[in-house]
Amino acid sequence: MGSKRLTDVTVSTRPQEATMIISGDRSIGYPEIHTRIARAATGLRTLGLRDGAPVGMMLRNDFAFFEVAGAAAALGSPVVPINWHLKAEEVGYILADSGADILVCHADLLPQIRDGLPDHLRLLVVATPPEIAAAFNVAPALTKVPDGMTDWDSWRDSHAPSLAPPIGASPMFYTSGTTGQPKGVRRKPMRPEQLAASARVGGIAYGIKPNEDQVILMNGPMYHSAPNSYGMLAFRNGCRIVLEPRFDPEDMLQLIARHGVTHMHMVPTMFVRLLRLPEEVKSRYDLSSLRFIVHGAAPCPPQVKRAMIDWWGPVVHEYFGSTETGIPVWHSAEEALRKPGTVGRAIEGGIVRTFRADGQPCAVNEPGEIFMRQTATSDFDYHGKAEARAEAGRDGLVSVGDVGYLDEDGYLFLCDRKRDMVISGGVNIYPAEIENALIGMTGVRDCAVFGVPDDEFGERLFACIEKEPGAALSSAAVQQFLRGHLANFKVPKDIQFLDALPREASGKIFKRKLRDLHKDGSLRAAT
């Protein structure tokens, strides 16, 4: 089958009824959504979007997500997908740091960020659709575009479709480092040979290929880089895409059976919740359509992986990578059974090496810091932070702070993280950001936040707080304070108050000792 160029993506020429995006009771065909993209591109140009300036986007998985991403890319501008859990201060920082003067946002998300939006921002508001409102218990009044604000649908349709050749641009995702300050990962333009290689790697890692009968279920938020790359690859290849407004284990099974889903991107927390379903629920739905499931974003316990393969068959595969590195490492279900606990080995274009603290390469089975890269993707910069980019690299490879080892067959196994990043439910959380907020609370003398094991989420946040003498603090008060400054998923569920935090000779808090105290049961969350 052939394909044709509509905007900045290659679209399958399969029958229109097969190539559509579905959300709840709504659906849209590819010809229509590409017309919308072309209209939005004209509109963004009339707003003064020029010279690769970024476009902010705070949207749940919706038709508008594809429209905004496609229109910005057609003009050579990166979209900046913003985590819709974030609050006003956090969103304001990202907009200011990225230089985005345009933001497209769902109506129900406005109240939590309005106070952080700059006066010069051009704001376009998307009415929150009914299936998303129902999934997130949004009050009907909050789903509408407020009076006096620009409605995305009406604004988009007021412009003629752009006829200019598309330029293309990669999204700019914000990811934190050890300081907790978000950094924009901005990729350089891809050369033609990189585009072709990237498509091949997508076929390997995600199983998504052009002109095949594939039905994709998007169950994770596309503001994350991995679900975003997965969903946009499916879009470029003209796949039928089903959007699940919010992950729910039985709802997912229903959607698989109803739509004949073949491909999904998942995180291990989803596996845990699925496996906890009663047997009568798990056996109620026909899952025989599943052909290629891929997961990543967090370590998956070998027993969980084995249970999923036993249930769904040898269709559960895994990748290892990051926003910065792309996907250099992957393995199949069969390899997972042969090498329990591995995250895979280098695939086409992938390079992975481990190094000792002195910079020398590690021997086989010797743990060290992991440096890797997928050469099929273009290199990147941390927007406005050249020194941070230089610190992350070695021999042309990139480290995001993970420690692991390569076995005699080249399979990579993770041991720990060099840095303090916590991965909870597939989401990266950086304790320094939480500590920086906590230290501003009256009554907090000092604090330490770290990750502890959690059966469902992999890790959860635990905060130890050293109070000012005489201060009256409670866990509830601390959590309420943090919710006013940070996204809810960054608020520790477990809080322990201590007379003094353990410190190294330098005065730095000894987090490893706190983790050991939690492990042996000496730390218990306050009630």
HELIX and SHEET records of a PDB file:
HELIX    1   1 TYR A   30  THR A   46  1                                  17    
HELIX    2   2 PHE A   63  ALA A   74  1                                  12    
HELIX    3   3 ALA A   88  SER A   98  1                                  11    
HELIX    4   4 ALA A  107  LEU A  109  5                                   3    
HELIX    5   5 LEU A  110  ILE A  113  1                                   4    
HELIX    6   6 ARG A  114  GLY A  116  5                                   3    
HELIX    7   7 PRO A  130  ALA A  135  1                                   6    
HELIX    8   8 PRO A  140  THR A  143  5                                   4    
HELIX    9   9 TRP A  152  ASP A  157  1                                   6    
HELIX   10  10 PRO A  192  ALA A  205  1                                  14    
HELIX   11  11 SER A  225  ARG A  236  1                                  12    
HELIX   12  12 PRO A  249  HIS A  259  1                                  11    
HELIX   13  13 PRO A  268  LEU A  275  1                                   8    
HELIX   14  14 GLU A  279  LYS A  282  1                                   4    
HELIX   15  15 PRO A  302  TRP A  312  1                                  11    
HELIX   16  16 ALA A  333  ARG A  338  1                                   6    
HELIX   17  17 ALA A  386  ALA A  392  1                                   7    
HELIX   18  18 PRO A  431  LEU A  438  1                                   8    
HELIX   19  19 SER A  475  ARG A  483  1                                   9    
HELIX   20  20 ASN A  488  LYS A  490  5                                   3    
HELIX   21  21 LYS A  511  LYS A  519  1                                   9    
SHEET    1   A 2 SER A   3  ARG A   5  0                                        
SHEET    2   A 2 THR A  10  SER A  12 -1                                        
SHEET    1   B 9 ARG A  26  GLY A  29  0                                        
SHEET    2   B 9 MET A  20  SER A  23 -1                                        
SHEET    3   B 9 ARG A 240  LEU A 243  1                                        
SHEET    4   B 9 VAL A 215  MET A 218  1                                        
SHEET    5   B 9 HIS A 263  MET A 266  1                                        
SHEET    6   B 9 PHE A 292  HIS A 295  1                                        
SHEET    7   B 9 VAL A 316  SER A 322  1                                        
SHEET    8   B 9 GLY A 326  HIS A 331 -1                                        
SHEET    9   B 9 ARG A 345  ALA A 346 -1                                        
SHEET    1   C 5 VAL A  79  PRO A  81  0                                        
SHEET    2   C 5 VAL A  55  MET A  58  1                                        
SHEET    3   C 5 ILE A 102  HIS A 106  1                                        
SHEET    4   C 5 ARG A 122  VAL A 126  1                                        
SHEET    5   C 5 THR A 150  ASP A 151  1                                        
SHEET    1   D 3 PHE A 173  THR A 175  0                                        
SHEET    2   D 3 LYS A 183  ARG A 187 -1                                        
SHEET    3   D 3 PHE A 380  TYR A 382 -1                                        
SHEET    1   E 4 GLY A 350  PHE A 355  0                                        
SHEET    2   E 4 GLY A 368  GLN A 374 -1                                        
SHEET    3   E 4 ASP A 402  LEU A 406 -1                                        
SHEET    4   E 4 LEU A 412  ARG A 417 -1                                        
SHEET    1   F 2 GLY A 393  ARG A 394  0                                        
SHEET    2   F 2 LEU A 397  VAL A 398 -1                                        
SHEET    1   G 2 VAL A 422  SER A 424  0                                        
SHEET    2   G 2 VAL A 427  ILE A 429 -1                                        
SHEET    1   H 3 VAL A 444  ASP A 454  0                                        
SHEET    2   H 3 GLY A 458  LYS A 467 -1                                        
SHEET    3   H 3 ASP A 494  LEU A 498  1                                        
END                                                                             
